[in-house]
Amino acid sequence: MSANWLDKVNWDERGLVPAIAQEVGSNDVLMVAWMNREALARTVETGEAVYWSRSRNRLWHKGEESGHVQTVREIRLDCDEDVVLLKVEQHGGIACHTGRHACFFQKFEGNAADGTWSAVEPVLKDPHSIYK
Amino acid sequence: MSANWLDKVNWDERGLVPAIAQEVGSNDVLMVAWMNREALARTVETGEAVYWSRSRNRLWHKGEESGHVQTVREIRLDCDEDVVLLKVEQHGGIACHTGRHACFFQKFEGNAADGTWSAVEPVLKDPHSIYK
């Protein structure tokens, strides 16, 4: 595979870039994960989001366990070519492993001297019923 | 400053996390930059986005040269506590140093064997007139 388009990406010293999944329609930022060359190539090939799991050290087809796959409608690259943005349809409406729509459910409240992060988005589905 | 809320963030081995700036209203993803503890604390203190510039190795008050500052309306943290999401008002309507609204202006076209990244968003202002 020649795939010069993959060389355009500025992979970091680990061979990774952050990838943002943004929901088509709502434009909600659902999650951020990481991709290596193979993850990005597989995403293009399959039309579904494939990431690189740093914790499991392997390719991660998003939704492989939960069924909450992401159909990729568009792929963007930023000006520095070191961040990828996926515009996706989120199957099941749940991107987060906590059972929430999106991963960014903790909101900062307070001030710099005395702040807290509060969970402000509902759990749509019990994670125990998502992951057996 | 006690600031336990800063300890909640999973800073990486460099003491950084990625920070996404998302536009209030449109929900457009404008850019991704990096933050260290001080950048996040200053962002909360000042109400304007302050990042850590990896290339310049110093705090970077977004818009300090261009005037394209970002007023921060909300700060979110993801489930793994290693990515920050800022909901911002983008002054001047231009977040990208190329003079575009947002940094994600390169769109993937083609397939895995033969793909290209095409600039699909207009330059709103000549960068030479933004940065003297």
HADDOCK unambig.tbl for C-alpha pairs under 7 A between the chains (distance, minus, plus):
assign (segid A and resid 1 and name CA) (segid B and resid 113 and name CA) 5.81 0.50 0.50
assign (segid A and resid 2 and name CA) (segid B and resid 113 and name CA) 6.50 0.50 0.50
assign (segid A and resid 3 and name CA) (segid B and resid 112 and name CA) 6.59 0.50 0.50
assign (segid A and resid 3 and name CA) (segid B and resid 113 and name CA) 5.35 0.50 0.50
assign (segid A and resid 3 and name CA) (segid B and resid 114 and name CA) 5.83 0.50 0.50
assign (segid A and resid 3 and name CA) (segid B and resid 115 and name CA) 6.73 0.50 0.50
assign (segid A and resid 5 and name CA) (segid B and resid 115 and name CA) 5.56 0.50 0.50
assign (segid A and resid 5 and name CA) (segid B and resid 116 and name CA) 5.40 0.50 0.50
assign (segid A and resid 5 and name CA) (segid B and resid 117 and name CA) 6.93 0.50 0.50
assign (segid A and resid 27 and name CA) (segid B and resid 27 and name CA) 5.59 0.50 0.50
assign (segid A and resid 27 and name CA) (segid B and resid 28 and name CA) 6.76 0.50 0.50
assign (segid A and resid 28 and name CA) (segid B and resid 27 and name CA) 6.77 0.50 0.50
assign (segid A and resid 41 and name CA) (segid B and resid 112 and name CA) 5.76 0.50 0.50
assign (segid A and resid 44 and name CA) (segid B and resid 111 and name CA) 6.45 0.50 0.50
assign (segid A and resid 44 and name CA) (segid B and resid 112 and name CA) 5.71 0.50 0.50
assign (segid A and resid 45 and name CA) (segid B and resid 111 and name CA) 6.89 0.50 0.50
assign (segid A and resid 45 and name CA) (segid B and resid 112 and name CA) 5.74 0.50 0.50
assign (segid A and resid 75 and name CA) (segid B and resid 107 and name CA) 5.88 0.50 0.50
assign (segid A and resid 75 and name CA) (segid B and resid 108 and name CA) 5.42 0.50 0.50
assign (segid A and resid 76 and name CA) (segid B and resid 104 and name CA) 5.69 0.50 0.50
assign (segid A and resid 76 and name CA) (segid B and resid 105 and name CA) 6.74 0.50 0.50
assign (segid A and resid 76 and name CA) (segid B and resid 106 and name CA) 5.36 0.50 0.50
assign (segid A and resid 76 and name CA) (segid B and resid 107 and name CA) 4.50 0.50 0.50
assign (segid A and resid 76 and name CA) (segid B and resid 108 and name CA) 6.00 0.50 0.50
assign (segid A and resid 77 and name CA) (segid B and resid 104 and name CA) 5.30 0.50 0.50
assign (segid A and resid 77 and name CA) (segid B and resid 105 and name CA) 6.82 0.50 0.50
assign (segid A and resid 77 and name CA) (segid B and resid 106 and name CA) 5.10 0.50 0.50
assign (segid A and resid 77 and name CA) (segid B and resid 107 and name CA) 6.48 0.50 0.50
assign (segid A and resid 78 and name CA) (segid B and resid 103 and name CA) 4.88 0.50 0.50
assign (segid A and resid 78 and name CA) (segid B and resid 104 and name CA) 4.06 0.50 0.50
assign (segid A and resid 78 and name CA) (segid B and resid 105 and name CA) 6.30 0.50 0.50
assign (segid A and resid 78 and name CA) (segid B and resid 106 and name CA) 6.36 0.50 0.50
assign (segid A and resid 79 and name CA) (segid B and resid 103 and name CA) 5.26 0.50 0.50
assign (segid A and resid 79 and name CA) (segid B and resid 104 and name CA) 6.49 0.50 0.50
assign (segid A and resid 103 and name CA) (segid B and resid 78 and name CA) 4.87 0.50 0.50
assign (segid A and resid 103 and name CA) (segid B and resid 79 and name CA) 5.27 0.50 0.50
assign (segid A and resid 104 and name CA) (segid B and resid 76 and name CA) 5.68 0.50 0.50
assign (segid A and resid 104 and name CA) (segid B and resid 77 and name CA) 5.30 0.50 0.50
assign (segid A and resid 104 and name CA) (segid B and resid 78 and name CA) 4.05 0.50 0.50
assign (segid A and resid 104 and name CA) (segid B and resid 79 and name CA) 6.49 0.50 0.50
assign (segid A and resid 105 and name CA) (segid B and resid 76 and name CA) 6.73 0.50 0.50
assign (segid A and resid 105 and name CA) (segid B and resid 77 and name CA) 6.82 0.50 0.50
assign (segid A and resid 105 and name CA) (segid B and resid 78 and name CA) 6.30 0.50 0.50
assign (segid A and resid 106 and name CA) (segid B and resid 76 and name CA) 5.38 0.50 0.50
assign (segid A and resid 106 and name CA) (segid B and resid 77 and name CA) 5.12 0.50 0.50
assign (segid A and resid 106 and name CA) (segid B and resid 78 and name CA) 6.38 0.50 0.50
assign (segid A and resid 107 and name CA) (segid B and resid 75 and name CA) 5.88 0.50 0.50
assign (segid A and resid 107 and name CA) (segid B and resid 76 and name CA) 4.51 0.50 0.50
assign (segid A and resid 107 and name CA) (segid B and resid 77 and name CA) 6.48 0.50 0.50
assign (segid A and resid 108 and name CA) (segid B and resid 75 and name CA) 5.41 0.50 0.50
assign (segid A and resid 108 and name CA) (segid B and resid 76 and name CA) 6.01 0.50 0.50
assign (segid A and resid 111 and name CA) (segid B and resid 44 and name CA) 6.46 0.50 0.50
assign (segid A and resid 111 and name CA) (segid B and resid 45 and name CA) 6.91 0.50 0.50
assign (segid A and resid 112 and name CA) (segid B and resid 3 and name CA) 6.61 0.50 0.50
assign (segid A and resid 112 and name CA) (segid B and resid 41 and name CA) 5.78 0.50 0.50
assign (segid A and resid 112 and name CA) (segid B and resid 44 and name CA) 5.69 0.50 0.50
assign (segid A and resid 112 and name CA) (segid B and resid 45 and name CA) 5.72 0.50 0.50
assign (segid A and resid 113 and name CA) (segid B and resid 1 and name CA) 5.85 0.50 0.50
assign (segid A and resid 113 and name CA) (segid B and resid 2 and name CA) 6.52 0.50 0.50
assign (segid A and resid 113 and name CA) (segid B and resid 3 and name CA) 5.35 0.50 0.50
assign (segid A and resid 114 and name CA) (segid B and resid 3 and name CA) 5.85 0.50 0.50
assign (segid A and resid 115 and name CA) (segid B and resid 3 and name CA) 6.75 0.50 0.50
assign (segid A and resid 115 and name CA) (segid B and resid 5 and name CA) 5.56 0.50 0.50
assign (segid A and resid 116 and name CA) (segid B and resid 5 and name CA) 5.40 0.50 0.50
assign (segid A and resid 117 and name CA) (segid B and resid 5 and name CA) 6.91 0.50 0.50
